[in-house]
Amino acid sequence: MPTDAQRPSSITPTIDLDKSGVQHGHLRLPYSRDDSAWGSVMIPIAMIRNGNGPTALLSGGNHGDEYEGPLALFELARTLSPKDVNGTVIIVPAMNYPAFRAGTRTSPIDKGNMNRSFPGRPDGAVTEKIADYFQRQLLPRADIVLDFHSGGKTLDFIPYCAAHELPDQALSAKAFAAVEAFSAPWSMKMLEIDSVGMYDTAAEDLGKIFVTTELGGGGTSTAHTVGIARRGVLNVLKHTGIVAGAVDQRPTRWLDMPSGDCFCFAEDDGMIETMVDLGEPITAGQVVARIHSISRTGATPQEIVARMSGLLVARHFPGLVKAGDCASVIAVAVE
């Protein structure tokens, strides 16, 4: 029986991944459904190739309710000229395209969370098939990967670019250098709650330089955060030498997430009251948020207490919260 690595992907690119110049097309994934017996999911892709320089794989819409990445990458795909490129730029503005079209974090087709679906399966559900194509066809081509995120509908972040501390210190150093070049207002040494199945982990396990972002949230974007994304992606391409010119370096403040104490979680359902605003300092033991009962009057709010000192870098966004939701994230400044 063939292994997953031996099975062909059901996704077919409508562009030639080895051709020079500019190409705009789709990753076509057959998807038979009630309203289209021989239908397909058509994931937009662009490729700009010229010369023999490095390859950058740029993606947004890993989660479908995060918009800075798609806005920056659709424009980059439209405006980047081959004459300005030495190497290859692969652009997938909306990686989990069904989720992007629905404006949801996960796919409306199979409820798949793209960023928990790697390495994927060629014979799996739609989300797994997309992950498998990235894992076996696109990631191996890349030297550097930039995957845009923000908080979606349920979180709000200070705008930062991030990479992870890795056992391979040389790879970490290259990733953090790219974060510095991105030049967001904040730069993060990022800790994940659970890295299993993440696109980040898949890329890093293949030895790729991996950079990501959290640029705001609330299921929308702002002129400020989109500007950071557009400037940042060009800065990364300049940093790698794929695009000529000097990096537009802006001041950035480095932050670190040293342990799981960075995260605070709700233990009850209710209405959340944030007691500290984004970017403000917080001390261990300070109340970072309160959860008010909405089922009866007279109940004492549950207090969520910070387990470490630092800055508030993320908060739960909607007014209502459920037990187990992430209420806040704290990071420490790196001097």
C-alpha positions in Angstrom: 0.0 0.0 0.0 1.5 3.4 -0.9 2.4 5.8 1.8 1.1 9.5 1.9 4.4 10.6 0.5 3.9 8.3 -2.5 0.3 9.2 -3.2 -0.2 12.0 -5.8 -1.9 15.2 -4.6 -5.4 15.8 -6.1 -4.5 19.5 -6.4 -3.4 20.7 -9.8 -1.8 24.2 -10.3 -3.1 26.1 -13.3 0.3 27.8 -13.6 3.7 26.3 -14.4 5.7 26.4 -11.1 8.9 26.2 -13.0 8.3 29.0 -15.5 9.8 32.5 -15.4 7.9 35.8 -15.5 4.6 36.6 -13.8 1.8 34.0 -13.6 -1.6 34.3 -12.0 -3.8 31.2 -11.6 -5.2 28.8 -9.1 -4.6 25.6 -7.1 -7.5 23.6 -8.3 -8.8 21.0 -5.8 -11.7 18.8 -7.0 -14.6 19.0 -4.6 -17.8 17.2 -5.4 -20.8 18.7 -3.6 -24.5 19.1 -3.8 -24.4 22.2 -6.0 -21.6 21.1 -8.3 -21.1 17.3 -8.9 -17.7 17.9 -10.6 -16.8 21.1 -8.8 -13.5 22.4 -7.5 -12.1 24.7 -4.8 -10.0 27.3 -6.7 -7.3 28.7 -4.5 -5.7 31.9 -6.0 -1.9 31.7 -6.5 0.6 34.0 -8.1 4.3 33.4 -9.0 6.9 35.9 -10.0 10.2 34.5 -11.1 13.3 36.0 -12.5 17.0 35.1 -12.0 18.6 32.6 -9.7 18.0 34.1 -6.3 16.2 32.6 -3.3 12.5 31.6 -3.1 10.0 33.2 -0.8 6.7 31.5 0.0 4.2 34.1 1.2 0.8 33.2 2.6 -2.3 34.8 4.2 -5.7 33.5 5.1 -4.3 30.5 7.0 -7.3 31.4 9.1 -10.1 32.9 7.1 -11.1 35.8 9.3 -7.7 37.5 9.3 -7.3 40.2 6.6 -3.9 42.0 6.8 -2.2 39.2 5.0 -4.7 38.8 2.1 -4.8 42.6 1.6 -1.0 42.9 1.5 -0.5 39.8 -0.7 -3.3 40.4 -3.3 -1.7 43.8 -3.9 1.8 42.5 -4.0 0.8 39.9 -6.6 -0.8 42.6 -8.7 2.1 45.1 -8.5 5.4 43.1 -8.2 7.3 43.1 -11.5 9.8 40.4 -12.6 12.3 43.1 -13.4 12.4 43.9 -9.7 12.9 40.2 -8.7 16.0 38.1 -8.4 14.6 34.7 -7.5 11.1 33.5 -7.0 8.1 34.8 -5.1 5.2 32.4 -4.5 2.1 34.2 -3.3 -1.0 32.4 -1.9 -3.1 35.3 -0.4 -5.8 33.0 1.0 -4.4 29.6 2.0 -7.6 28.2 3.5 -9.7 29.6 0.7 -13.0 28.1 1.8 -12.6 29.7 5.3 -11.5 33.0 3.7 -14.6 33.1 1.5 -16.8 32.3 4.5 -15.0 34.8 6.8 -14.4 32.1 9.4 -11.4 30.8 11.2 -12.0 27.2 10.1 -13.3 25.7 6.8 -17.0 25.6 6.4 -16.5 22.4 4.4 -14.9 20.2 7.0 -14.3 22.5 10.0 -10.6 22.1 9.4 -8.2 24.5 11.1 -5.4 24.8 8.5 -2.9 25.7 11.1 -3.5 22.4 13.0 -3.7 20.2 9.9 -0.1 19.7 8.9 1.5 17.6 7.4 -2.0 16.9 5.8 -3.1 14.0 3.8 -3.5 13.6 0.1 -6.6 11.4 0.6 -7.9 13.4 3.6 -10.6 16.1 3.9 -10.3 19.3 1.9 -8.3 21.2 4.5 -5.9 18.2 4.9 -5.4 18.0 1.1 -4.5 21.7 1.0 -2.0 21.2 3.8 -0.5 18.2 2.1 0.0 20.2 -1.1 1.9 22.9 0.8 3.8 20.3 2.7 5.0 18.3 -0.3 4.9 20.7 -3.2 5.4 24.3 -2.0 7.4 24.2 1.2 10.3 22.2 -0.4 10.7 25.0 -3.0 11.0 27.8 -0.4 14.1 29.2 1.3 12.0 31.6 3.5 8.3 31.4 4.5 6.2 34.4 5.7 2.8 33.5 6.9 0.5 36.4 8.0 -1.8 36.1 11.0 -3.8 38.4 13.1 -6.3 37.8 15.9 -9.4 37.0 13.8 -12.8 37.5 15.4 -11.8 36.3 18.9 -8.5 38.0 19.7 -6.8 41.4 19.4 -3.1 41.8 19.4 -0.5 44.6 19.4 1.0 44.5 15.9 4.1 42.3 15.9 6.2 40.1 13.7 7.5 36.8 15.3 9.7 33.8 15.0 10.4 30.8 17.3 13.3 29.8 19.4 14.5 26.5 17.8 17.0 23.8 18.7 18.8 24.8 15.5 20.2 28.1 16.7 21.5 29.1 13.3 18.0 28.7 11.8 16.6 30.7 14.7 19.1 33.5 14.2 18.1 33.7 10.5 14.4 33.9 11.4 14.9 36.6 14.0 17.0 38.6 11.5 14.0 38.4 9.1 11.7 39.5 11.9 13.9 42.5 12.6 13.9 43.4 8.8 10.0 43.1 8.7 10.2 46.1 11.1 6.8 45.9 12.8 6.3 48.1 15.8 6.9 45.0 18.0 9.0 41.9 17.4 8.3 38.7 19.3 10.2 35.6 20.4 7.0 33.6 20.2 5.8 30.7 22.3 2.9 28.5 21.0 0.2 27.0 23.3 0.4 23.8 21.1 2.6 23.6 18.0 1.4 20.2 16.8 0.0 20.3 13.3 1.1 23.9 12.7 2.3 25.2 9.4 5.1 26.9 11.4 6.3 23.5 12.7 6.1 21.9 9.2 8.3 24.6 7.7 10.8 24.6 10.5 11.1 20.8 10.5 12.1 21.1 6.8 14.8 23.6 7.8 13.0 26.7 6.3 13.3 30.2 7.7 9.8 30.8 9.1 8.4 34.2 10.0 4.8 35.0 11.1 2.8 37.9 12.4 0.0 38.9 14.7 -1.3 42.2 13.4 -4.4 43.4 15.3 -7.6 41.4 15.2 -11.3 41.6 15.8 -12.1 40.1 12.4 -11.2 43.2 10.6 -8.1 45.3 9.6 -7.0 49.0 10.0 -5.1 51.3 7.7 -2.3 51.1 10.3 -2.0 47.3 10.4 -2.4 46.8 6.6 0.4 49.4 6.2 2.6 47.4 8.5 1.9 44.2 6.5 2.6 45.8 3.1 5.8 47.5 4.2 6.9 44.3 6.1 6.6 41.9 3.2 8.6 44.1 1.0 11.2 44.5 3.7 11.5 40.7 4.0 12.0 40.4 0.2 14.6 43.1 0.3 16.3 41.4 3.3 16.6 38.1 1.4 17.9 39.9 -1.7 14.9 38.8 -3.8 13.9 42.4 -4.3 16.6 45.1 -4.6 16.8 48.2 -2.4 17.3 49.0 1.3 15.0 47.7 4.0 12.7 50.5 5.2 13.8 50.0 8.8 11.5 51.3 11.5 11.9 51.2 15.3 10.8 47.9 16.8 10.6 46.8 20.4 11.6 43.2 21.1 9.4 41.0 23.3 9.7 37.5 24.7 7.2 34.8 25.8 9.4 32.9 28.3 6.8 30.3 29.6 3.2 29.2 29.7 2.6 31.8 32.4 2.2 34.2 29.5 -1.3 32.9 28.9 -4.4 33.6 31.0 -7.6 31.6 30.4 -11.3 32.1 31.4 -12.7 29.5 33.8 -16.3 30.6 33.5 -18.7 31.8 30.8 -19.8 35.4 31.0 -19.1 39.0 29.9 -15.4 39.9 29.9 -14.1 43.2 31.2 -10.5 44.0 30.2 -8.7 45.7 33.1 -5.5 46.6 31.2 -5.3 47.9 27.6 -3.0 46.5 24.9 0.6 47.5 25.2 0.3 48.6 28.9 2.4 47.2 31.7 1.1 44.6 34.1 2.5 43.1 37.2 2.2 39.5 38.6 -0.9 39.2 40.7 -2.6 42.1 39.0 -6.2 41.6 37.7 -5.9 41.5 34.0 -9.7 40.9 33.3 -12.9 40.2 35.1 -15.7 37.9 33.9 -19.2 39.0 34.9 -22.1 36.6 35.2 -24.8 37.2 32.6 -27.3 34.6 34.1 -28.2 36.5 37.2 -27.6 39.8 39.0 -25.7 40.1 42.3 -22.9 37.6 41.4 -19.3 38.6 42.1 -17.2 38.7 38.9 -14.5 36.1 38.5 -11.0 37.8 38.5 -8.3 36.6 36.1 -5.0 37.4 37.6 -1.7 37.8 35.8 0.8 35.1 36.6 3.8 37.1 35.5 4.8 40.7 34.9 5.2 42.3 31.5 3.1 44.0 28.8 -0.4 43.0 27.7 0.1 41.9 24.1 -3.3 40.2 23.3 -6.8 40.1 24.7 -10.0 38.3 24.1 -12.0 40.4 21.7 -15.8 39.9 21.8 -17.6 41.0 24.9 -18.8 37.5 25.7 -16.4 34.7 26.7 -16.6 31.0 27.3 -14.8 28.8 29.8 -11.4 27.8 28.3 -11.1 30.8 26.1 -7.8 32.7 26.1 -8.5 35.9 28.0 -5.1 37.6 27.6 -1.4 37.1 26.7 1.5 38.8 28.5 5.1 39.1 27.1 8.2 40.7 28.6 10.3 43.4 27.1 13.8 42.4 25.9 16.3 45.2 26.7 
